[in-house]
Amino acid sequence: MHPCELRDPREFVGSGAVILLTGMAFEGKPEELSEYIHRVAEGGVTGVGFGVGLAFAEVPPAMVEAARECDISLFTVARRVPFVSVLARLHDELQRQREEGLELFIAQQGALNDAAIAGLDSLVDKTGRLLGAHCCLVDKDGRVFAQSSHPGLPPVDWAPVIADTRAQNFYAARRVGGWNVLAQRLADHGARSFGLLAVARESFGVNERALLKQAAGLAELTVKRPQELRRTQNELNSMAMAIQLGMDQPEDPMRRIFHMVGDAQGRVRPVLVKSEGERAHQRFIQALDARLQDHGRLLFEYTLDKSSSLLLFRGSRSMKNLQDLLRDIRGSKRIVVGQPMPWGELGVGAVRELESFAFGLQPGMLAGPESRTLSWTRDPRVKGAVHNRAEETWGKVRAHDAEHGTELAETLEVYLRAGGHVSRTAEELHSHRHTVRKRIADLEDLLEVDLKDPLVAAELLILGVSVPD
């Protein structure tokens, strides 16, 4: 829409435009407005808004008759209505239509996602309905794997359409036999390639192209999933047989499986997570799995006990990457991030080392390799003494728990990490403060120490971190 008072505005307005004018250039010459209408109609203008009350009190009849002859819209704009307000209304309406179109597009994307769950036939049928088109999924040999016909369109002869799009390698947006054809290629799966085709009488817009691309991506996942699941299951079967027979596990399947979590150098990054309880740990693992799924990644998790797990991530993941990934779901978990290492070197020793560091963390802490302390306790010259002293203290507590069914070791661990605060210990253990005080007294009697003594507490904490169990 353009306000323009030129006698011949065709050079400055495009086809499909609407012109706003008051007719000042034609004042006293109303008959010339008929010729004006014919000129702008020839230039592709589709509408004229005539402002009355300035040069003309009303729209000249000759102008009205010319508009009828040229099939061009003509409307009156009162003097009290500024042209700028008409433009503002137009822009508001265009914005409303854009937002409405975006909302529709988002809803259509969701409908495609839902249809994909039911399989290829459902996905292709929903794609056709949303696009107002006939659709089919074909491979490079022209074999149709799924097809749908739109009830509002005449039948289509697929043979020339498929032949043409195959010649274009399934990248096409062209006319074939009176049909508008849009094709989207799926990613190759070995020697196989597929294309998702849509044909309609009307041309396809930007949103329709985006919907077909999304549908192709969903079809790609559906086509790919059975092949990958079958291959993975075969590899797992092979490894299970090797374990049962006591033979060396096949290297190639192991390499392929760990390739999904390793980086370009085949390195993985172990991460140990300790939760405050079994249910909390299950919720964390479920939330992490959902987040990894959103990123197109698989969960590599081994349950160590009811409240702790070993996780594997790509070796190239930085501490910041992991912090961002675990943000909003880590809560009060104690998390220890290990050094990147080749997956073949991952063993029980690395897990035990991570467990020892997790022991000394406060709830909610995430510690990386650079934040660890007490590495001297693993020095061979002191390791024996540390181990013996741990057996005299923590070993005695764990033996008492095993014999009497008590929970003194867990209470001592939480109490030491809480800095000797009974209330914080009770809160983390979900126990009453009096229960915690009774356990602390029992621990002091059993170990013959005063746990309020900072040196005693420090020694027990160091021993617990160095020899966790």
C-alpha positions as CSV (number, residue, x, y, z in Angstrom):
1,M,0.0,0.0,0.0
2,H,1.5,3.3,-1.1
3,P,0.3,6.9,-0.7
4,C,1.1,8.5,-4.0
5,E,-0.3,11.7,-5.7
6,L,1.6,11.3,-9.0
7,R,-0.6,11.3,-12.2
8,D,1.2,8.2,-13.4
9,P,2.7,6.2,-10.5
10,R,3.3,3.0,-12.4
11,E,7.1,3.4,-12.3
12,F,7.1,3.5,-8.5
13,V,4.6,0.9,-7.4
14,G,4.6,-2.8,-7.9
15,S,2.1,-5.3,-9.2
16,G,-0.6,-6.1,-6.6
17,A,-0.2,-2.8,-4.8
18,V,-2.9,-0.5,-3.4
19,I,-2.6,3.2,-4.0
20,L,-3.9,5.9,-1.6
21,L,-4.5,9.4,-3.1
22,T,-6.6,12.5,-2.6
23,G,-6.6,13.4,-6.3
24,M,-4.9,16.8,-5.8
25,A,-3.2,16.4,-9.2
26,F,-6.6,16.1,-10.8
27,E,-8.4,18.9,-9.1
28,G,-11.0,20.4,-11.4
29,K,-10.5,17.6,-13.9
30,P,-12.5,14.6,-12.6
31,E,-12.8,13.0,-16.0
32,E,-9.0,12.4,-16.0
33,L,-9.4,10.1,-13.0
34,S,-11.0,7.5,-15.3
35,E,-7.8,7.4,-17.4
36,Y,-5.8,7.2,-14.2
37,I,-7.7,4.1,-13.2
38,H,-7.0,2.5,-16.5
39,R,-3.3,3.3,-16.3
40,V,-2.7,1.9,-12.9
41,A,-4.7,-1.2,-13.7
42,E,-2.4,-1.8,-16.6
43,G,0.5,-1.5,-14.2
44,G,-0.9,-4.3,-12.0
45,V,-2.3,-2.1,-9.2
46,T,-5.2,-4.0,-7.6
47,G,-6.8,-1.3,-5.5
48,V,-7.2,2.5,-5.0
49,G,-8.2,4.3,-1.8
50,F,-9.6,7.7,-2.7
51,G,-9.4,10.4,0.0
52,V,-12.4,12.7,-0.1
53,G,-13.0,16.1,1.5
54,L,-9.8,17.8,0.2
55,A,-9.7,18.0,-3.6
56,F,-13.0,16.2,-4.2
57,A,-16.1,16.0,-2.0
58,E,-16.9,12.6,-3.3
59,V,-15.5,10.0,-5.7
60,P,-16.2,11.1,-9.3
61,P,-18.7,8.7,-11.1
62,A,-16.3,8.3,-14.1
63,M,-13.7,6.9,-11.7
64,V,-16.2,4.4,-10.2
65,E,-17.2,3.3,-13.7
66,A,-13.6,2.8,-14.8
67,A,-12.9,0.8,-11.7
68,R,-15.7,-1.6,-12.6
69,E,-14.4,-1.9,-16.1
70,C,-10.9,-2.7,-15.0
71,D,-12.1,-5.0,-12.1
72,I,-10.0,-2.9,-9.6
73,S,-11.0,-2.3,-6.0
74,L,-12.0,1.3,-5.2
75,F,-12.8,2.5,-1.7
76,T,-13.4,5.8,0.0
77,V,-11.2,7.2,2.7
78,A,-12.9,10.0,4.8
79,R,-10.9,13.2,5.5
80,R,-10.9,12.5,9.2
81,V,-9.0,9.2,8.5
82,P,-5.3,9.9,8.0
83,F,-3.6,7.7,5.4
84,V,-1.0,6.8,8.0
85,S,-3.7,5.2,10.1
86,V,-4.7,3.1,7.1
87,L,-1.1,2.0,6.7
88,A,-0.9,1.2,10.4
89,R,-4.0,-1.0,10.3
90,L,-2.5,-2.8,7.3
91,H,0.7,-3.5,9.1
92,D,-1.2,-4.7,12.1
93,E,-3.2,-7.1,10.0
94,L,-0.1,-8.4,8.2
95,Q,1.6,-9.0,11.6
96,R,-1.6,-10.8,12.8
97,Q,-1.5,-13.0,9.7
98,R,2.2,-13.7,10.2
99,E,1.6,-14.7,13.8
100,E,-1.4,-16.8,12.9
101,G,0.6,-18.5,10.2
102,L,3.5,-19.2,12.7
103,E,1.1,-20.7,15.2
104,L,-0.4,-22.9,12.5
105,F,3.0,-23.9,11.3
106,I,4.1,-24.9,14.9
107,A,0.8,-26.9,15.3
108,Q,1.5,-28.6,12.0
109,Q,5.0,-29.5,13.1
110,G,3.6,-31.1,16.2
111,A,1.0,-33.0,14.2
112,L,3.8,-34.4,12.0
113,N,5.8,-35.5,15.1
114,D,2.7,-37.3,16.5
115,A,2.0,-39.0,13.1
116,A,5.6,-40.3,12.9
117,I,5.1,-42.3,16.0
118,A,2.5,-44.5,14.2
119,G,4.9,-45.3,11.3
120,L,5.6,-44.3,7.7
121,D,2.1,-44.7,6.3
122,S,0.7,-42.4,9.0
123,L,3.5,-39.8,8.5
124,V,3.1,-39.7,4.7
125,D,-0.7,-39.4,5.0
126,K,-0.5,-36.6,7.5
127,T,2.1,-34.8,5.3
128,G,-0.2,-34.9,2.3
129,R,-3.2,-33.6,4.3
130,L,-1.2,-30.7,5.8
131,L,0.3,-29.8,2.4
132,G,-3.0,-30.3,0.4
133,A,-1.0,-32.6,-1.8
134,H,-0.5,-36.2,-2.9
135,C,2.6,-37.7,-1.2
136,C,4.8,-40.7,-1.5
137,L,8.1,-42.0,-0.2
138,V,10.2,-43.8,-2.8
139,D,13.7,-45.2,-3.0
140,K,16.3,-44.5,-5.7
141,D,15.0,-47.6,-7.7
142,G,11.6,-46.1,-7.9
143,R,10.0,-48.4,-5.4
144,V,7.1,-46.8,-3.3
145,F,7.3,-47.5,0.4
146,A,4.4,-45.3,1.5
147,Q,1.8,-43.3,-0.4
148,S,-1.2,-41.1,0.2
149,S,-3.8,-39.5,-2.0
150,H,-5.4,-36.2,-1.1
151,P,-9.2,-36.4,-1.5
152,G,-9.5,-32.9,-2.8
153,L,-7.2,-33.5,-5.8
154,P,-7.6,-35.5,-9.0
155,P,-5.6,-38.7,-9.3
156,V,-1.9,-38.4,-10.2
157,D,0.2,-40.6,-12.4
158,W,3.2,-41.1,-10.2
159,A,5.4,-42.8,-12.8
160,P,6.6,-39.6,-14.6
161,V,6.8,-37.7,-11.4
162,I,9.0,-40.3,-9.8
163,A,11.1,-40.6,-12.9
164,D,11.7,-36.9,-13.0
165,T,12.6,-36.5,-9.3
166,R,14.9,-39.5,-9.4
167,A,16.7,-37.8,-12.3
168,Q,17.1,-34.7,-10.0
169,N,18.4,-36.9,-7.2
170,F,15.3,-36.2,-5.2
171,Y,16.1,-32.4,-5.1
172,A,13.3,-30.8,-7.1
173,A,10.8,-27.9,-7.1
174,R,9.3,-27.9,-10.6
175,R,6.3,-28.5,-12.9
176,V,5.8,-32.1,-14.1
177,G,2.7,-32.9,-16.3
178,G,0.6,-30.0,-15.0
179,W,1.5,-30.7,-11.3
180,N,3.7,-28.6,-9.0
181,V,6.2,-31.1,-7.6
182,L,8.3,-30.7,-4.5
183,A,10.9,-33.4,-3.5
184,Q,13.1,-33.7,-0.4
185,R,15.9,-36.2,-0.2
186,L,16.5,-38.3,2.9
187,A,20.0,-39.0,4.2
188,D,21.5,-42.1,2.7
189,H,21.6,-45.4,4.7
190,G,24.4,-47.4,3.2
191,A,23.6,-48.1,-0.4
192,R,20.0,-47.0,0.1
193,S,18.5,-43.5,-0.6
194,F,15.0,-42.2,-0.4
195,G,13.0,-39.2,-1.5
196,L,9.7,-37.8,-0.1
197,L,7.6,-36.3,-2.9
198,A,4.6,-34.0,-2.8
199,V,2.4,-32.9,-5.8
200,A,-0.3,-30.3,-5.9
201,R,-2.1,-28.0,-8.3
202,E,-1.1,-24.9,-6.3
203,S,2.5,-23.8,-5.8
204,F,4.2,-24.6,-2.5
205,G,5.1,-21.8,-0.2
206,V,8.0,-21.4,2.3
207,N,6.1,-23.1,5.2
208,E,5.0,-26.0,3.0
209,R,8.7,-26.5,2.0
210,A,9.7,-26.5,5.6
211,L,7.0,-29.0,6.5
212,L,8.1,-31.4,3.8
213,K,11.7,-31.1,5.0
214,Q,10.6,-31.9,8.6
215,A,8.5,-34.8,7.4
216,A,11.6,-36.1,5.4
217,G,13.7,-35.9,8.6
218,L,11.1,-37.9,10.6
219,A,10.8,-40.4,7.8
220,E,14.6,-40.7,7.8
221,L,14.5,-41.6,11.5
222,T,11.8,-44.1,11.0
223,V,13.6,-45.8,8.1
224,K,16.9,-45.8,9.9
225,R,15.7,-47.0,13.3
226,P,15.0,-50.7,12.5
227,Q,18.4,-51.1,10.8
228,E,20.3,-49.6,13.7
229,L,18.4,-51.4,16.4
230,R,18.9,-54.7,14.6
231,R,22.6,-54.1,14.1
232,T,23.1,-53.1,17.8
233,Q,21.1,-56.1,19.0
234,N,23.3,-58.4,16.8
235,E,26.4,-56.9,18.4
236,L,25.1,-57.3,21.9
237,N,24.2,-61.0,21.1
238,S,27.7,-61.6,19.9
239,M,29.3,-60.1,23.1
240,A,26.9,-62.0,25.3
241,M,27.9,-65.3,23.6
242,A,31.6,-64.5,24.0
243,I,31.1,-63.8,27.7
244,Q,29.2,-67.0,28.2
245,L,31.8,-69.0,26.4
246,G,34.6,-67.4,28.3
247,M,36.1,-66.1,25.1
248,D,37.6,-62.6,24.4
249,Q,34.9,-60.1,23.6
250,P,34.8,-59.1,19.9
251,E,36.7,-55.9,19.4
252,D,34.7,-54.5,16.5
253,P,31.3,-54.5,18.1
254,M,32.8,-52.9,21.2
255,R,34.5,-50.3,19.1
256,R,31.2,-49.5,17.3
257,I,29.2,-49.2,20.4
258,F,31.7,-47.0,22.2
259,H,32.1,-45.0,19.0
260,M,28.6,-43.6,19.8
261,V,29.9,-42.0,23.0
262,G,33.6,-41.5,22.2
263,D,35.1,-38.4,20.6
264,A,37.2,-38.3,17.4
265,Q,40.2,-39.8,19.3
266,G,38.0,-42.6,20.8
267,R,38.1,-41.0,24.3
268,V,35.3,-41.0,26.8
269,R,34.8,-38.9,29.9
270,P,33.6,-40.8,33.0
271,V,31.2,-39.0,35.4
272,L,30.1,-40.4,38.7
273,V,26.8,-39.2,40.2
274,K,25.7,-39.9,43.8
275,S,22.1,-38.9,44.7
276,E,20.4,-38.4,48.0
277,G,18.2,-41.5,47.6
278,E,17.0,-44.1,45.2
279,R,13.9,-42.3,43.9
280,A,15.8,-39.0,43.5
281,H,18.4,-40.9,41.5
282,Q,15.9,-42.5,39.2
283,R,14.3,-39.1,38.5
284,F,17.7,-37.7,37.7
285,I,18.6,-40.5,35.3
286,Q,15.2,-40.1,33.6
287,A,15.6,-36.4,33.2
288,L,19.1,-36.8,31.8
289,D,18.0,-39.4,29.3
290,A,15.2,-37.1,28.1
291,R,17.7,-34.2,27.7
292,L,20.2,-36.4,25.8
293,Q,17.4,-37.6,23.6
294,D,16.6,-33.9,22.8
295,H,20.2,-33.5,21.7
296,G,20.1,-36.7,19.6
297,R,22.5,-38.6,22.0
298,L,22.2,-41.9,23.8
299,L,22.5,-42.5,27.5
300,F,25.6,-44.5,28.7
301,E,24.9,-45.3,32.3
302,Y,25.9,-48.1,34.7
303,T,24.2,-48.4,38.0
304,L,26.7,-48.8,40.8
305,D,24.2,-49.0,43.6
306,K,20.6,-47.7,44.2
307,S,21.7,-44.1,44.5
308,S,24.8,-43.8,42.3
309,S,25.7,-44.3,38.7
310,L,28.7,-44.1,36.3
311,L,28.0,-42.0,33.2
312,L,30.0,-41.8,30.0
313,F,30.2,-38.7,27.8
314,R,32.4,-37.8,24.8
315,G,35.9,-37.1,25.8
316,S,35.8,-33.7,24.1
317,R,33.1,-32.5,26.5
318,S,34.4,-29.6,28.6
319,M,33.3,-28.9,32.2
320,K,31.2,-26.1,31.0
321,N,29.5,-28.4,28.5
322,L,28.6,-30.8,31.3
323,Q,27.5,-28.0,33.6
324,D,25.1,-26.7,30.9
325,L,23.8,-30.2,30.2
326,L,23.1,-30.9,33.9
327,R,21.8,-27.5,34.7
328,D,18.3,-27.6,36.4
329,I,18.4,-31.3,36.9
330,R,21.4,-31.9,39.1
331,G,19.8,-30.6,42.3
332,S,21.7,-31.8,45.4
333,K,23.6,-34.5,43.5
334,R,27.3,-35.0,44.2
335,I,29.0,-35.2,40.8
336,V,32.6,-36.0,40.0
337,V,33.9,-35.5,36.4
338,G,36.9,-37.6,35.4
339,Q,39.7,-37.0,32.9
340,P,39.1,-37.9,29.3
341,M,40.6,-41.4,28.5
342,P,40.5,-44.0,25.7
343,W,37.4,-46.1,26.3
344,G,39.6,-49.3,26.3
345,E,41.4,-48.0,29.5
346,L,38.2,-47.5,31.5
347,G,38.2,-49.9,34.4
348,V,37.1,-50.4,38.0
349,G,40.1,-48.5,39.3
350,A,38.9,-45.3,37.6
351,V,35.4,-45.8,39.1
352,R,36.8,-46.3,42.6
353,E,38.9,-43.1,42.3
354,L,35.8,-41.1,41.3
355,E,33.8,-42.7,44.2
356,S,36.5,-41.6,46.7
357,F,36.3,-38.0,45.5
358,A,32.5,-38.0,45.6
359,F,32.6,-39.1,49.2
360,G,34.1,-35.7,50.3
361,L,31.8,-33.4,48.3
362,Q,29.0,-31.3,49.7
363,P,25.5,-32.0,48.2
364,G,25.0,-30.1,45.0
365,M,28.7,-29.9,44.2
366,L,30.2,-30.7,40.7
367,A,33.9,-31.3,40.8
368,G,36.3,-31.7,37.9
369,P,39.8,-33.1,37.8
370,E,41.3,-29.7,38.6
371,S,39.4,-29.3,41.9
372,R,40.5,-32.6,43.5
373,T,42.7,-32.8,46.6
374,L,44.3,-35.5,48.8
375,S,46.0,-37.1,45.8
376,W,48.9,-37.8,48.2
377,T,46.8,-40.5,49.9
378,R,47.3,-42.7,46.8
379,D,51.1,-42.4,47.1
380,P,52.4,-46.0,47.6
381,R,54.5,-44.7,50.5
382,V,51.4,-43.7,52.5
383,K,48.7,-45.9,51.0
384,G,49.3,-48.8,53.4
385,A,49.1,-46.6,56.5
386,V,46.0,-44.9,55.3
387,H,44.3,-48.2,54.5
388,N,45.2,-49.6,57.9
389,R,43.9,-46.6,59.8
390,A,40.7,-46.7,57.7
391,E,40.1,-50.3,58.7
392,E,40.5,-49.3,62.3
393,T,37.9,-46.6,62.0
394,W,35.5,-46.9,59.0
395,G,36.0,-50.7,58.9
396,K,34.8,-51.0,62.5
397,V,31.7,-48.8,61.8
398,R,30.8,-50.8,58.6
399,A,31.2,-54.1,60.4
400,H,28.9,-52.9,63.2
401,D,26.3,-51.9,60.6
402,A,26.5,-55.3,59.0
403,E,26.1,-57.1,62.3
404,H,23.4,-55.0,63.8
405,G,21.5,-53.6,60.8
406,T,22.3,-50.0,61.7
407,E,23.2,-47.0,59.5
408,L,26.1,-45.5,61.4
409,A,28.5,-45.3,58.4
410,E,26.0,-43.3,56.3
411,T,25.3,-41.0,59.2
412,L,29.0,-40.5,59.8
413,E,29.6,-39.7,56.2
414,V,26.9,-37.1,56.0
415,Y,27.7,-35.6,59.4
416,L,31.4,-35.1,58.4
417,R,30.5,-33.6,55.0
418,A,27.9,-31.3,56.7
419,G,30.7,-29.9,58.9
420,G,29.4,-31.4,62.1
421,H,26.0,-29.7,61.8
422,V,23.3,-32.1,63.3
423,S,20.4,-30.3,61.7
424,R,21.9,-30.4,58.2
425,T,22.7,-34.0,58.7
426,A,19.2,-34.8,59.8
427,E,17.8,-32.9,56.8
428,E,19.9,-34.8,54.3
429,L,19.1,-38.2,55.9
430,H,15.4,-37.3,56.3
431,S,15.7,-38.3,59.9
432,H,14.8,-36.5,63.2
433,R,17.6,-34.6,64.9
434,H,17.3,-36.7,68.1
435,T,17.9,-39.8,65.9
436,V,21.0,-38.3,64.5
437,R,22.3,-37.2,67.9
438,K,21.8,-40.8,69.2
439,R,23.7,-42.2,66.2
440,I,26.6,-39.7,66.8
441,A,26.8,-40.7,70.4
442,D,26.9,-44.4,69.4
443,L,29.7,-43.6,66.9
444,E,31.7,-41.8,69.5
445,D,31.3,-44.8,71.9
446,L,32.2,-47.3,69.1
447,L,35.3,-45.4,67.9
448,E,36.2,-44.0,71.4
449,V,36.6,-40.5,69.9
450,D,35.0,-37.0,70.2
451,L,33.5,-36.2,66.8
452,K,33.3,-32.5,67.8
453,D,37.1,-32.4,67.9
454,P,38.1,-30.9,64.5
455,L,41.2,-33.0,64.2
456,V,39.2,-36.2,64.7
457,A,36.6,-35.1,62.2
458,A,39.3,-34.1,59.7
459,E,41.1,-37.5,60.0
460,L,37.9,-39.5,59.5
461,L,36.9,-37.4,56.5
462,I,40.3,-37.9,54.9
463,L,40.2,-41.6,55.5
464,G,36.7,-41.8,54.1
465,V,37.7,-40.0,51.0
466,S,40.8,-42.0,50.5
467,V,39.3,-45.5,51.2
468,P,35.5,-45.0,50.7
469,D,34.6,-48.7,51.2
